[in-house]
Amino acid sequence: MIRIDFVGSDHAPLVGAVGAQAFHEAFGPRNTRADVSAHVESYYAPWVIEREMARDGVRYLLARDGERAVGMAKLAGDPPSSDPSVVLVDPTLEERAGPWLQVCQLYVLESARSRGVGARLMEAMVAEARARGCRGLWLGVWSENPRGIAFYRRLGLAVVGEAVFQLGSDPQRDHVMALRLGE
């Protein structure tokens, strides 16, 4: 049975390990080892996770299948305009909708994919956004990740712009997708 929990700094090493492994599995085959390793070192080291957990509005989620950690996600209170690389199709998106939360990371281990783990993580983040009185969630997904794009579309997210995602030395194009809540 899949369980989703919001976790604190005592879980930083586990969150980082799951994120690092899932990132390598998802993006390692289509990117250089150096670029993927640089990204993982910058975003999934336990001290980085702990520092991020201390930021206002940041929450980490851990997905478990029984006792085994199989996925993780990071949620932050950042609007799309907080990222200078984001270009929105509709620049008034934030004005109309009010506060937004960003899904900064959502990764599931390869061995647990297609079992509803990602959907359960998103459900928990949507519930958190509603509890905070937010009107939407947004995220970036690699434009060359058709599986991820299809997953987010199934959950009701739509492409609202694009952004540059710097993976090590490689600037990549992301789709910016959003889910409006309460409209």
N, C-alpha and C positions, 0 to 999 in steps of 0.2 A: 504494500500500500504506500502510495506517495504522500509524504508529509512536507509541508512548506512552513518554514519558521523564519521570522526576522531574528537575526543574530547580532551579537555584540563582539567586542574586541577579543574575547576569549576564543572566538571561532575564526579569527583572522588567518591563522596558518591553514586551516582546512578550506576556508573560502578561497584563499589564494591558490592552493594546490588544485582544487577543482577547476577554478577559472583557467589556470595555466594549462592544465591537461586538455580541457575542452577547447581552448583557443588553438593549441597545437594541432589537435585532431581536425578541427574545422578549417583552419587556414594554412597549416603547414604544407600540405600537398601543393598549394597553388602560389606559394610565396617562398622567398629565400629563407633559409634557416637563420641567417643573421638578422633579417628584418623581424621575423616572428620572435626570436629570442630577445631582441632589444625591446620589443613591445611587452613581452611577458615580464621581463625584469623591471620595466617601468610601471606596470599596472598591477601585478599579482604578487609581488613580494609581500610577506606578512606585514612589514613595517609600513608599506604603502597602504595596504588595506586598513590597518589600524588608524593611520592618519586620516584617511577618508571617512572612516566610521565616526571620527570625532567632529567632522564638519556638520554644521547645522543643516537639517533637512535631508541628510544622506542616510539611507537605510540599505542594508544588505540582507538578502534572502538566501537561504540554503534549502535545497530540495534533497530529501532523503527517501530512499526505498528501503524500508526497514531501518537498519542502522547505517547503511551505506550511503554516503553523500554522492548524488548523481547530477546535481546542477546548482547553479548560483545565479544571482542577479543583483544589480546595483541600481538604486533609484535615487535621484537627486532633484532638488527643487529649483532646477534651472530652466528658464524659458529658452526657446530656440534662438532668440536674439543674443543669448549669452555666449554663443559660439560664433566667432567672427567669420568662420568658413561657411556658415549656413546661408543659403540663398533660398528664401521662401517663394513659392509660386504666387501665394497671396500674402503680401507683407502685412496685411491687417489681421491675420489669423490670431495673433496674441491679443490685439486690442478687443476683438469681438468676444473672445472666449474666456478671458480672465487668466488666473494663474495656471501654470502648466508644470508637470513633473516630467523629468527626462529618464527614460530607461537607458542607463549608460552601458550596462552589460547585461546580457542574458545568454548563458551558455549551459548546455546539457552535454554530459559525457556521451560519446558515440554509442556505448553499450546500452544507454537508456533512451536513445532517440526513438521517436514514433510510439511513445508510451504515455503521452499526455503530460510529461514533466514541464515542458515549455509553456503549455497552455495553463497549467496550474500556477506556475510562477507569474504569468501575466494576470491571471485572475486575482492573485494576491496584490499585485501592484495596482490594478484598477480599484480594488477595494480600498487600498491605502490612499489613492488619489481622491476618491470620493470622500473618505473620512477627513481628509485635509481640506475639503471644499474646492478641490481643483476641477477645472473644466476639461482637462485633457492630458493625455500622455503623448510624448513624442520620442523618437529614436532615430538613429542612423543605422542603415543596413547596407553592406557592401553591394554595389550595383551588379557584381558578378557572383552573387549568392542567390540563385533562383529559389532554392529551397527555403531560405530565410524570408525572402520577399513573399513567397506564396503562403508561408506560415502566418506572417503578420496580416496579409490580406484576408485570410480565413478568419482572423480574429477581429476584422473590421477596420484595420488601419488603412489609410490611404496615403499615397505619395503626395507630399505638399511642398517639396523642394529638393535641394541637393546640397551636399557639403563635401569638403575634402577631408579625408581621414588619413592621417600620416602614420603609416605602418613602417617603422624604422626609417629607412631612407626612401621609401616608396610612397608618394602621394597618391591615394586611391580615391575614386569617386563613390560616394555613398548616396543612396536615396534617403531623404528625410521623410519619415512616415509619421502620421499622427492619428490618434483616436480621440474624437471629441466625446466628452461625457456630458450628459444632462442638457443637450440641445434639442 
